[in-house]
């Protein structure tokens, strides 16, 4: 039984990050291998290495592993577990579930970015509050709406805003067209704009957006990965503009 790519990626990042930040990366590698109930031999076979290599890293006989080795190590852990039905991946997901898992990407722009540029980058069209003039946003948060509903309480909702509410909240994985807008409706914190990815806002969502006077944008980006990639590119453009290395101009329109 497979697991969602998002769940797999979140766990992979957690494991890799813990190893990288550990003062004893070898011991941390051993901890995760044992949590997955794997022997050095079975893990090394999947990695295509001698078991002595894994042993040397875990014991500290080798220097700290590089990023490529850690990636290989983590992906092998997950690959073996998925071959056995993803038992440990699912269990760890339950134990490590937190509001942060609902956030796909969150960034503050180095300089304010014009909303029209953001729309062009993500293939966005304003579908509510077209007359509401919002010139710029200072950042964005990409949110898995299903996980947000499951994970967030009212007080935790503030985590979506990063350093500022002057941002775009971009909702992905929207199952019910008005649900993200209902979350915004009951919160005292309001974003500058809201984006629905790949789900056309329904009449109720548009009604709430109009009531709250928050422009609502529909994004046609082909995938969440492409959506995030385009937003990060917009971030890099803003950074180069701030550093004086690029003239201000809109990014290329997102390609299907």
C-alpha positions in Angstrom: 0.0 0.0 0.0 1.5 3.3 -1.1 1.5 6.6 0.9 1.0 10.1 -0.4 4.1 11.7 -1.9 3.6 14.6 0.5 3.7 12.4 3.6 6.7 10.6 2.3 8.5 13.9 1.6 7.8 15.4 5.0 9.1 12.3 6.8 12.2 12.2 4.5 13.0 15.8 5.3 12.6 15.3 9.0 15.0 12.3 9.0 17.6 14.0 6.8 17.3 17.3 8.7 17.9 15.5 12.0 21.0 13.7 10.7 22.4 16.9 9.2 21.9 18.9 12.4 23.1 16.2 14.7 26.4 16.5 16.5 26.7 12.8 16.1 25.2 12.0 12.7 26.3 8.4 12.7 24.4 7.7 16.0 21.4 9.4 14.5 21.6 7.3 11.4 21.7 4.2 13.6 18.7 5.4 15.6 16.6 5.7 12.4 17.7 2.4 11.0 16.8 0.7 14.2 13.4 2.5 14.4 12.7 1.1 10.9 13.7 -2.3 12.3 16.4 -2.8 9.6 19.7 -4.5 9.8 22.9 -2.9 8.4 23.1 -5.7 5.8 19.5 -5.2 4.4 19.9 -1.4 4.3 23.4 -1.5 2.7 22.1 -3.9 0.0 19.3 -1.5 -0.9 21.9 1.4 -1.0 24.2 -0.7 -3.1 27.0 -0.5 -0.6 29.0 -2.8 1.6 27.6 -3.2 5.1 30.9 -2.0 6.4 30.3 1.4 5.0 27.1 1.8 6.9 28.8 0.4 10.0 31.7 2.8 9.7 29.4 5.8 9.5 27.3 4.7 12.4 30.3 4.0 14.6 32.0 7.3 13.7 35.0 5.6 12.0 34.1 7.6 8.9 33.7 11.3 8.8 30.3 12.9 8.7 28.3 11.7 5.7 27.7 14.2 2.9 24.3 15.3 1.6 24.3 12.7 -1.2 24.9 9.9 1.1 22.2 11.1 3.6 19.7 11.3 0.8 20.6 7.8 -0.4 20.3 6.6 3.2 16.9 8.2 3.8 15.4 7.1 0.5 16.5 3.5 1.1 14.8 3.5 4.5 11.6 4.6 3.0 11.9 2.3 -0.1 12.3 -0.8 2.1 9.4 0.2 4.3 7.2 0.9 1.4 8.0 -2.6 0.0 6.6 -4.0 3.3 3.4 -2.0 3.2 4.6 1.4 4.6 4.0 0.3 8.2 6.6 2.4 9.9 6.1 5.4 7.6 2.4 5.5 8.7 3.2 5.1 12.3 5.9 7.8 12.3 3.4 10.1 10.5 0.9 9.7 13.3 3.6 10.4 16.0 5.1 13.4 14.2 1.9 14.9 12.9 1.9 18.6 13.6 0.5 21.8 12.1 3.8 22.3 10.2 3.0 19.3 8.1 0.2 21.3 6.5 2.6 23.9 5.3 4.1 22.9 1.9 6.2 26.1 1.5 6.4 29.4 3.4 8.6 32.4 2.4 9.0 36.1 3.0 9.8 38.1 -0.2 13.0 40.2 0.1 10.9 43.1 -1.4 7.1 43.5 -1.8 5.9 41.7 -5.0 3.1 43.0 -7.1 0.0 40.8 -7.1 -0.2 40.9 -10.9 3.3 39.3 -11.1 2.3 36.6 -8.6 -0.8 35.9 -10.7 1.3 35.6 -13.9 3.8 33.2 -12.2 1.1 30.8 -11.0 -1.4 31.1 -13.8 -3.8 32.9 -11.5 -7.1 34.6 -12.2 -9.0 36.8 -9.8 -12.5 35.4 -9.3 -13.7 37.4 -6.3 -13.2 41.0 -5.1 -11.9 42.1 -8.5 -12.5 45.7 -7.6 -10.5 45.4 -4.4 -7.1 46.9 -5.2 -4.3 45.0 -3.5 -1.0 46.1 -5.0 1.6 44.0 -3.3 2.2 41.0 -1.0 5.2 40.5 1.3 5.3 36.7 1.3 3.3 33.5 0.6 2.3 30.3 2.4 1.4 27.2 0.4 -1.0 25.0 2.5 -2.3 21.5 2.1 -5.9 22.4 3.1 -6.9 18.8 4.1 -4.0 18.6 6.5 -4.6 22.1 7.8 -8.2 21.2 8.8 -7.0 18.1 10.5 -4.0 19.6 12.3 -4.8 23.3 13.2 -6.6 24.6 16.1 -7.6 28.3 16.2 -4.5 29.4 17.9 -2.2 27.4 15.6 -3.7 29.0 12.5 -1.4 32.0 13.1 1.6 29.8 12.1 0.4 30.1 8.5 1.3 33.8 8.4 5.0 33.6 9.0 6.4 37.1 9.7 3.4 39.0 8.3 -0.2 38.8 7.3 0.6 40.9 4.3 0.9 37.7 2.2 -0.9 35.2 -0.1 -2.3 32.1 1.5 -2.2 29.5 -1.3 -4.5 26.5 -0.6 -3.8 23.2 -2.3 -5.7 19.9 -2.1 -9.0 21.6 -1.7 -11.8 19.0 -1.4 -14.6 21.3 -0.5 -14.6 24.6 -2.4 -15.5 26.8 0.5 -13.6 25.1 3.4 -10.4 27.3 3.2 -12.6 30.4 3.2 -14.4 29.2 6.2 -11.1 28.8 8.0 -10.2 32.4 7.1 -13.7 33.6 8.0 -13.5 32.5 11.7 -10.0 33.7 12.2 -9.1 37.2 13.4 -6.0 37.2 11.1 -6.7 37.9 7.5 -4.3 37.5 4.5 -4.0 40.1 1.7 -5.0 37.5 -0.9 -6.1 33.9 -1.1 -5.3 31.5 -3.8 -7.1 28.2 -4.6 -5.0 25.8 -6.6 -6.6 23.5 -9.2 -10.0 23.7 -7.5 -12.5 26.4 -8.8 -13.9 28.3 -5.8 -17.6 27.6 -5.4 -20.3 30.2 -4.8 -20.0 30.0 -1.1 -16.2 30.6 -1.2 -16.7 33.6 -3.5 -19.5 35.0 -1.2 -17.2 34.7 1.9 -14.3 36.4 0.0 -16.6 39.2 -1.0 -17.8 39.6 2.5 -14.3 39.7 3.9 -13.1 41.9 1.1 -10.1 39.6 0.3 -9.3 39.0 -3.4 -9.7 35.3 -4.3 -7.5 33.9 -7.0 -7.8 30.6 -8.9 -4.5 29.1 -10.0 -4.2 26.7 -12.9 -0.6 25.6 -12.1 -0.3 22.0 -13.4 0.8 20.5 -10.1 1.7 21.5 -6.5 5.3 21.0 -7.4 5.1 23.4 -10.4 3.2 25.9 -8.2 5.9 25.9 -5.5 8.6 26.0 -8.2 7.1 29.1 -9.8 6.7 30.9 -6.4 10.3 30.1 -5.5 11.4 31.5 -8.8 9.4 34.7 -8.1 11.2 34.8 -4.7 14.6 34.5 -6.4 13.7 37.3 -8.9 12.7 39.5 -6.0 16.0 38.8 -4.3 18.0 39.7 -7.4 16.0 42.9 -7.8 16.8 43.8 -4.2 20.5 43.2 -4.8 20.4 45.3 -7.9 21.1 42.5 -10.3 17.9 42.6 -12.2 15.4 45.0 -13.5 11.8 44.8 -12.2 9.7 43.0 -14.7 7.0 40.3 -14.6 8.1 36.7 -14.5 7.3 34.4 -17.5 3.8 33.0 -17.5 3.6 29.5 -16.1 3.7 26.7 -18.7 1.2 23.8 -18.6 
